[in-house]
Amino acid sequence: MGMSLGGVALPAFAQSDLPDPAKVLADISVPKYVRADYRELYKMGDAPLWDPAIDWIRTVDWEAVRKELAGTTVRFAIGAADQESAAEGLVPFELLSGIKVELVPIPDDSFYDKALAEFISGNASFDALQFFSPWLGDFAAPGFLAPLQEYADKWKLPLDDFYDTYRLNYGYFNGEMYGIPFDCDVQMVHLRKGYVEKVLGGPIDTWNSVPTYDELIRLSGELNKVEPGVSGVGLLGARGFWSTYTWEHVAAQAGMMLFDENWEPVFNGDAGQKGLEVILELSKNAIEGFAAAGWGENRAAWLGGQVATNISWQDSGTQAMRPDQSQIVGDFVTIYEPRIAGGRFAPPNIAGSTSCVAASSQNPEGAFLMLAFLTTSSIMAMNEANANGVAPGYRSVLTNPDLQKVSQPAEVWSKSLDYAWCAPRLPGMFEMEQAIGNELNRAFVGQVAGKEALDNAAAAVRKIMDRNGFYGSRPPVDYAAVAPGLYVGEGKALPF
């Protein structure tokens, strides 16, 4: 997000021209950043939605930053659709640091291909970029990204405030820090209160009312009859990664892991099959067209009141609170992940995005500081308050009582993250999740049996892993380096 407006780059700042950092920071506040209608709706005052004592932009020494880097330039690759808002959002960073930011807009639908082509050229036109976290392995393994631990240590980035699942999976590759978590997603289960309480005969308990997926199957069947035009459950079942994410969400509760320690696919075993069986049962109660539904279709059905329960991301809860986005304000609740007998409590950290510096960057330290600014806890907290879908991954934010008042899922979300499941960020991971989803979708529409779909998917994944060198003497990723982030709930007592 940058500062090259109308194609005219602004001049670099001289250190003596820069304002008092305290004045700039005072304006990075709820009254200045959060939409006025949302502030009025929730009676928000000036209280921070974060902890000022560990909000990086308020603890870093901006005078030291200016002394070292004022007058330098950072080139930032950004999706073209976000160019204007990005430029506006980085004005305070330029004033604080004296670093000029130039945008390098890349069409959103070809970001991966364009970025990869520039990396391969060896002379990328950008210093920094934010991208879909499943691509991390594709960009880090060939050496396209700059290691960041040195800068994180020097400038005291509060990495410990990130939940482990985000820090490990969005920040590190093969044991080395390459990223700062940006959009920190998790998938959750959401219920319409009025309909569900009618069927249950009383108020919803977020842990106990729908304790298992068997209960969600039963409940969604009952809810399918509750009102014309309302279906029992919303599912994302479109081809490719949408189907994969829904299946990973449920199968993780059955104990599914994608690979064993030798990188052999094992997801077509009993746990993976159980997850698919649950989804096939839920699909009997699902909204029509679920097998073609991605995020946009699912979001519209949920916020439009067309489903009584929904399996989706956390922002289906935050956005459902906002009258300008939702027709179900006040009539929904986000619950803890239902369990599966013999499985585990494993809320799924799926998708998300990360912030990285190019190995070819001419100003890697400046790029790091810009990304640290964009991902700082105060700005991420206000993104959540604005319900714009860019989710914070900080413990100090999600546990903040004032933030929880404006983000209905936040309390459940915050307690769930200590048990999160996540797919490894491997070279080819996104391609593999696409291949898995294509096979799963065939099962969703009845073209193949579930076992056949998973076996086909495992064969396709093994070919991709083999092509990427995972079965040679020196695989590109050490399993032991990624294992701690795959399921952070191992050995922990349940939250209730």
Helices and strands as residue ranges (DSSP letters): E 4-5, E 8-9, G 15-17, H 21-26, H 30-33, H 36-41, H 56-59, H 62-69, E 73-79, G 80-82, H 83-89, H 91-97, E 100-106, G 108-110, H 111-121, E 128-132, G 133-135, H 136-140, H 149-154, G 159-161, H 164-171, E 172-173, E 176-177, E 179-181, E 187-192, H 193-200, H 213-223, H 241-253, H 270-283, G 290-292, H 295-303, E 309-313, H 315-318, G 319-321, E 332-335, E 353-357, H 364-374, H 377-385, H 395-398, H 401-406, H 410-416, G 417-419, H 429-444, H 450-467, H 479-486
